[in-house]
Amino acid sequence: MMMKLISIALVLVLLVGAQAPVQTPPAPQAAAGATVKFQASTQLVVETVTVRDKNGNPVEGLTAKDFTITEDNIPQTISFCEFQKLTDTPIPASAPASVPAAAPAAAPATPATPPSGALTAVAAVTNHQITPERPGDIRYKDRRLMAMYFDMSAMPVPDQVRAEAAALKFIKTQMAPPDLMAILSFDGASVKVLQDFTDHRDELENVINKLFIAESGLDENAADDSSADTGAAFGEDDSEFNLFNTDRQLSALQTAVKMLGTLNEKKVMVYFASGLRLNGIDNQAQFQATTNAAIRANVSFYAVDARGLVAQPPMGDASHGSPGGAAMYSGASAMAMSNSFQKSQDTLYALATDTGGKALLDNNDLSQGVVNAQKAITSYYIIGYYSQNAALDGRFRRIKITLADASLKLDYRQGYYAGKQFNKFTSVDKERQLIDALMLGDPITELTIAMEVNYFQLNSAEYFIPVVAKIPGSELALARKGGAEHTLIDFIGEVKDEYNVTVANVRDKVDIKLTGATAAQLAKQPVIYDTGFTLLPGTYSMKFLARDDETGRIGTYMSKFVIPNLNKELKRIPISSVVLSGQRMDMRDSVFTAGKDKTPTVNPLIQNGQKLVPSVTRVFSKTRDLYVYLQAYERGAATMQPLVAFVTFYRGQTKAFETAPLPVTEGMDPKSKAVPLGFSLALSKLQPGKYNCQVTVVDPASQKASFWQAPVMLVP
């Protein structure tokens, strides 16, 4: 139930002539005695190395001089070497947990309880991130860093309960003095850090107990002989949805390990999930990106199958419909169901082994998976060096670490993938970057973006929601392509309801070709992108991202909006949202248009080939007319009932300007019962400054009225 309306326009707010391109002067030579500025870039590489003797015991007392490190056979200079000594004696259940000794008071690992009168907004921000280490500071010395990650998006309710019970069991009875635990979750929308690293058992237990248990939103239906026979008509293949769901789960894991990558120490992530099934080779790119991110962040996955030991009926249980067709009689359906279950475990096993961890499969004691992760980290060395190869080419760098005593056994990461500059990103890299940014809890503000959301009733149930985004043209880079200037903009966004379920989304990539005249004006004009959705009344949240595809800069817009149920409006005249605009434009003059065959006829802002462009910022020039548009709805009226409308400008408590009452006696849509109301106002008589704009609609017959008011700014 979604309609996408896509168009891009370059808004010409001021009429300026074409300007000649500015020539960049050559860089001047440094004068004698002048200060010369040198710039250099470095890349710190951190390795965790476990050193054991012939008996398997950790070896202590080694220094940087004892190790030799090469990267791609090139010797590297060790900058620091620290030994992390861990003990495995469990904490008594009755003993209180100690505060991490290594955590400085200025940046505690776990935010302390705020004192009375403290601002709660500060705590809300710090609770949703992994606190990074300061440069040169090994913050969690002699501590074991473990993170529990709950994929709530794809676990049925019984599996969620078992996973939480296993986490509580470990926290209460099996934590050791060096253990620091963080808790993360994925709800299908974003990765959330519910608790930063801490050893406070009470805080960890409270977080686990507050985990919201609900039906999963990314449940998959295998597109094979085990699929349920619903008796429905032919529709879209489930495999397309499965492909997206799996990529999203893997991308969420990638986001989580990047959060942990800000810490130098070795880390393990206990991944609770009800299996994870790849769809052929289609998810391989994201799977490899996730494992590479974990290796770079020095994170090992310890996957735990929350389903435990399953005794599955040959034709499936009552949690889904029975399969149909000849496959259920030939045994192909039972075989497909068994293979699907096996593949879901194979992915968990591959995630763990590829990152140096282990998977716990077919075991009802899920806490054993956390214990395995705990035992995997023993005493080790943290060794850091600055790579002599500073190229950000994304290639694999092979590392070799040796000791003079060849009898000692070393365990370390064999290499890493270097970072990559945006101009070297592949199409897959760019798409993955957008998905990662969409799942981040915090917005990215590299690119300025502003939006306006309006609503217009289509019928007794549905509403059309036009969405307009503006990006300052000065923030977009121009490049040469085929002899013409252009700028590439990527758009991605989604709308969620109050239950955090995605109800609409948009994904678009626009290549705006510009002539010399318009390219010169781009630095002073915004670029407009508009889309639209059809939704029901309710409370929604929108997250929208735009990326300059030339520089990789991203801007995020996040907002909540409410679509009222106008059918329940009895005391006042039901009206739509009010659109204020300073420009009408011909649809044929759009820099980018989705196509004539896709021209949205349902959008009330498009009439007679002209589009009304919402202001968004509500800043208007006195030299241009102000356009006001809204709709009033006459529910139950067989014929048009006359209405009267007028616009008033207030400056403080003083009425500065008011239009003459506009009688409206025709124009009602027989289907939606909508009566369009439009004004065109000359602002030349008003002084520059701030005003309150009020729109009043009166029904003389029923003696009802409606009022709408919003602040506006007038500039010369």
C-alpha positions, -999 to 999 in steps of 0.1 A, spaced: 0 0 0 26 25 -11 31 48 -40 64 63 -50 65 96 -67 100 106 -77 111 139 -91 140 163 -88 139 200 -93 165 227 -92 149 256 -74 157 291 -88 150 313 -58 169 343 -72 172 352 -109 209 353 -115 227 353 -148 252 327 -160 286 333 -145 319 324 -161 337 296 -144 362 307 -118 398 299 -126 418 284 -98 451 303 -94 483 283 -92 496 276 -57 521 303 -47 556 293 -39 566 295 -2 585 326 5 618 325 23 613 322 60 576 314 57 561 285 77 559 253 57 530 229 65 536 192 62 508 166 62 510 129 67 485 100 72 491 69 93 473 37 99 475 20 133 473 -17 132 465 -36 164 472 -73 168 463 -95 198 488 -124 201 484 -154 224 518 -170 233 518 -205 248 546 -229 258 548 -266 251 523 -273 279 498 -248 266 503 -223 294 504 -185 287 539 -170 285 545 -138 304 573 -113 305 578 -107 268 585 -72 254 583 -55 220 620 -64 214 611 -101 215 585 -99 186 592 -94 149 563 -83 127 562 -81 89 533 -68 67 535 -82 32 571 -92 40 580 -57 49 594 -53 85 573 -30 108 583 -10 138 563 -20 170 549 11 187 535 -5 219 533 -40 235 510 -47 265 503 -79 283 467 -87 293 466 -111 323 433 -128 328 421 -151 356 392 -175 353 380 -179 389 342 -174 389 327 -146 410 306 -160 439 270 -154 432 265 -134 464 295 -112 459 289 -77 445 305 -69 412 335 -45 412 338 -14 392 364 -17 364 396 -5 379 411 5 345 382 28 336 390 64 342 366 85 361 362 110 333 349 83 309 335 54 329 329 21 310 293 21 324 275 54 329 268 58 366 234 65 380 228 103 374 224 124 406 191 140 415 184 168 391 208 157 364 198 160 328 184 126 316 190 135 280 228 130 285 223 95 299 201 86 270 228 95 245 257 78 263 237 46 269 235 40 231 271 37 221 303 18 229 326 43 246 358 44 225 393 44 239 414 75 240 445 75 217 474 57 234 453 45 263 446 8 267 415 13 287 404 -22 296 438 -36 307 435 -72 321 398 -74 313 379 -98 290 355 -80 267 324 -100 258 293 -88 239 259 -105 238 240 -98 206 203 -107 203 189 -109 168 153 -103 179 141 -97 143 143 -134 133 139 -154 166 104 -168 174 92 -160 209 102 -194 225 138 -189 211 139 -154 225 129 -167 259 156 -194 259 183 -169 248 175 -145 275 174 -173 301 208 -185 290 222 -149 292 208 -145 328 223 -178 338 258 -169 327 256 -134 343 244 -148 377 266 -178 381 294 -180 355 310 -145 352 346 -142 362 364 -112 377 380 -101 344 347 -103 325 331 -71 311 299 -76 293 280 -54 267 245 -61 254 234 -53 219 202 -61 200 188 -59 165 150 -54 161 149 -53 123 154 -16 121 187 -7 138 214 -20 160 210 -8 196 236 -8 224 215 -16 254 244 -17 278 281 -6 274 308 -28 288 304 -33 325 308 -60 352 278 -47 373 256 -78 374 225 -59 385 226 -36 355 232 -64 331 203 -84 346 180 -54 343 188 -49 307 182 -86 299 149 -85 318 137 -54 298 144 -70 264 111 -67 245 98 -102 235 75 -101 205 68 -119 172 97 -116 149 94 -93 119 118 -108 94 106 -144 94 114 -163 63 95 -188 42 117 -212 23 111 -210 -14 113 -248 -19 92 -280 -16 88 -273 22 69 -241 16 34 -239 30 5 -243 6 -17 -213 14 -40 -218 -15 -35 -182 -25 -31 -169 -61 3 -166 -77 24 -138 -61 60 -126 -56 86 -152 -49 95 -155 -13 132 -159 -22 133 -121 -30 122 -113 5 146 -139 20 175 -124 2 168 -89 16 162 -102 51 194 -122 52 214 -92 39 199 -70 65 207 -94 93 243 -97 81 246 -59 77 234 -54 112 261 -77 125 286 -57 105 274 -25 121 277 -41 156 313 -52 151 323 -18 138 310 -4 171 333 -28 189 362 -20 166 369 13 185 385 -8 213 420 -22 209 415 -54 230 404 -87 218 367 -91 218 341 -119 214 305 -115 203 280 -141 214 254 -141 186 220 -155 196 199 -163 166 175 -190 153 198 -199 124 208 -178 95 203 -192 60 221 -178 29 202 -178 -3 226 -194 -28 254 -170 -38 232 -139 -36 242 -131 0 279 -140 -3 290 -103 -8 274 -92 24 285 -123 42 321 -116 32 318 -80 42 306 -89 76 334 -114 83 360 -89 70 346 -62 93 348 -86 122 384 -95 114 394 -59 111 377 -51 144 394 -80 161 360 -96 170 353 -133 170 317 -146 166 304 -173 189 271 -182 173 244 -198 195 215 -216 178 186 -205 201 165 -234 188 185 -258 208 182 -296 201 153 -299 177 132 -330 171 114 -318 140 84 -337 126 90 -349 90 63 -325 76 70 -296 101 53 -285 132 22 -264 138 41 -231 136 35 -229 98 11 -243 72 16 -277 57 32 -281 23 13 -292 -7 17 -309 -41 34 -342 -50 65 -333 -29 47 -342 4 41 -377 -9 75 -384 -24 96 -373 6 110 -343 -13 92 -319 11 107 -336 42 141 -336 26 138 -299 17 128 -290 53 158 -309 67 182 -292 42 168 -258 50 174 -264 87 209 -276 80 218 -246 58 207 -222 86 231 -239 110 259 -240 83 258 -202 81 262 -198 119 291 -223 117 308 -204 89 304 -170 107 321 -184 138 349 -203 121 358 -176 96 363 -151 125 381 -175 149 351 -184 171 329 -215 176 292 -222 170 270 -239 196 245 -261 177 220 -287 188 225 -280 225 197 -270 249 222 -254 274 226 -222 255 247 -207 283 275 -231 272 279 -209 241 288 -179 263 311 -201 284 329 -212 252 334 -175 243 347 -168 279 372 -196 277 385 -185 243 401 -154 257 431 -161 279 461 -140 287 474 -123 255 496 -95 242 483 -64 225 509 -53 199 504 -21 178 523 -7 149 519 20 123 518 4 88 543 17 63 517 12 36 493 41 40 474 34 7 437 30 12 432 5 -15 410 -21 3 435 -49 -4 444 -77 20 476 -72 40 492 -104 52 508 -102 87 535 -125 101 546 -124 137 576 -144 150 597 -150 182 633 -159 186 622 -189 206 607 -212 179 593 -236 206 566 -211 216 533 -213 199 517 -181 186 480 -175 178 471 -142 161 452 -127 131 470 -135 99 461 -103 81 435 -76 75 418 -57 48 430 -21 44 405 8 44 392 21 11 386 56 -1 351 64 -13 363 71 -49 375 35 -50 342 20 -38 325 -5 -60 287 -4 -65 283 -31 -39 305 -11 -14 283 20 -20 251 2 -15 264 -15 17 274 19 30 239 33 26 223 2 43 248 5 72 240 42 76 203 35 76 207 10 104 227 33 126 209 46 157 225 80 154 221 103 124 250 113 101 253 150 96 279 154 69 253 166 44 226 191 53 191 179 46 156 193 55 122 177 49 85 185 51 58 159 54 21 167 46 -11 146 44 -42 147 22 -72 124 25 -79 101 -5 -109 82 7 -125 72 40 -94 51 50 -63 62 30 -42 93 30 -16 105 5 16 116 22 38 139 0 74 141 13 98 169 1 135 169 9 159 199 2 196 198 0 217 229 -4 233 229 -38 265 244 -24 271 211 -5 270 189 -37 301 183 -57 302 187 -94 322 165 -118 327 161 -155 311 131 -172 309 128 -209 316 165 -213 286 177 -192 285 187 -156 264 165 -133 260 155 -97 249 121 -84 226 118 -54 216 86 -37 183 85 -17 172 58 7 145 59 34 118 40 52 87 47 72 78 27 103 46 26 123 43 28 161 51 -9 163 84 -4 145 72 -23 114 83 -9 81 52 1 61 68 20 32 103 27 18 120 45 -10 153 38 -28 165 60 -57 197 70 -74 195 102 -95 220 115 -120 213 152 -124 229 166 -156 234 203 -155 240 229 -182 267 255 -177 242 282 -166 224 260 -140 257 245 -128 269 280 -120 238 287 -100 239 254 -81 261 269 -53 232 293 -44 202 270 -50 188 240 -32 180 207 -49 146 193 -42 136 156 -41 100 146 -36 83 113 -31 50 101 -17 33 73 1 -2 61 8 -8 53 45 -35 48 70 -41 71 101 -16 66 129 18 76 143 48 70 121 86 77 122 106 84 91 143 80 85 157 94 52 192 95 39 208 114 10 244 108 -2 265 129 -25 279 101 -48 309 122 -57 323 127 -22 305 100 -1 291 126 23 258 115 39 230 134 55 202 119 77 168 132 85 148 116 113 113 127 123 80 115 137 47 125 122 10 118 129 -17 112 103 -50 122 121 -82 103 115 -103 131 100 -134 110 100 -135 114 138 -133 152 135 -168 164 145 -164 198 163 -143 215 135 -141 214 97 -117 185 89 -88 200 69 -56 186 55 -21 199 63 -14 234 49 13 238 23 32 271 20 52 277 -11 71 304 -29 73 287 -63 52 269 -89 71 251 -116 62 234 -149 66 197 -147 85 198 -180 111 220 -165 122 194 -139 158 185 -140 149 150 -133 115 133 -138 104 97 -133 88 97 -167 56 111 -182 39 77 -178 46 79 -141 33 114 -135 14 111 -101 -22 121 -107 -31 115 -71 -8 142 -58 -29 173 -51 2 195 -53 3 189 -91 -24 206 -111 -26 214 -148 10 204 -153 22 227 -126 38 216 -93 36 235 -61 69 232 -43 66 233 -5 89 257 12 102 233 39 122 261 57 92 286 54 115 315 45 100 337 18 112 366 -2 91 398 -4 97 399 -42 79 367 -48 42 357 -42 33 333 -14 11 303 -24 -11 286 2 -28 253 -5 -50 230 16 -81 208 14 -113 209 34 -135 177 36 -173 177 36 -181 142 48 -216 130 40 -224 160 18 -242 151 -14 -236 186 -29 -210 212 -23 -215 233 8 -201 269 4 -170 276 25 -151 309 33 -114 310 39 -88 338 45 -52 341 55 -39 364 84 -4 375 93 4 383 129 34 400 143 34 393 180 -2 401 191 -8 426 163 -25 418 130 -2 429 102 -21 417 72 -53 398 63 -67 387 29 -102 394 19 -125 364 26 -124 339 -3 -158 323 -10 -155 287 -23 -187 274 -39 -174 247 -62 -146 222 -68 -156 193 -44 -142 160 -55 -172 135 -55 -150 106 -44 -129 120 -16 -153 149 -7 -122 172 -8 -126 209 -15 -94 225 -26 -85 259 -12 -58 280 -28 -44 315 -22 -18 336 -40 -5 365 -18 17 394 -27 41 400 2 56 433 -10 36 454 16 49 435 46 81 444 64 109 418 67 108 398 99 91 370 117 53 365 114 27 339 124 7 328 94 -29 317 102 -53 301 78 -90 301 87 -117 281 71 -154 287 80 -186 268 71 -214 293 75 -241 267 72 -229 244 100 -212 273 119 -180 253 121 -145 266 116 -109 253 115 -76 272 122 -40 264 112 -10 285 123 28 283 117 57 308 120 72 322 88 101 345 80 101 372 53 134 384 38 140 413 14 
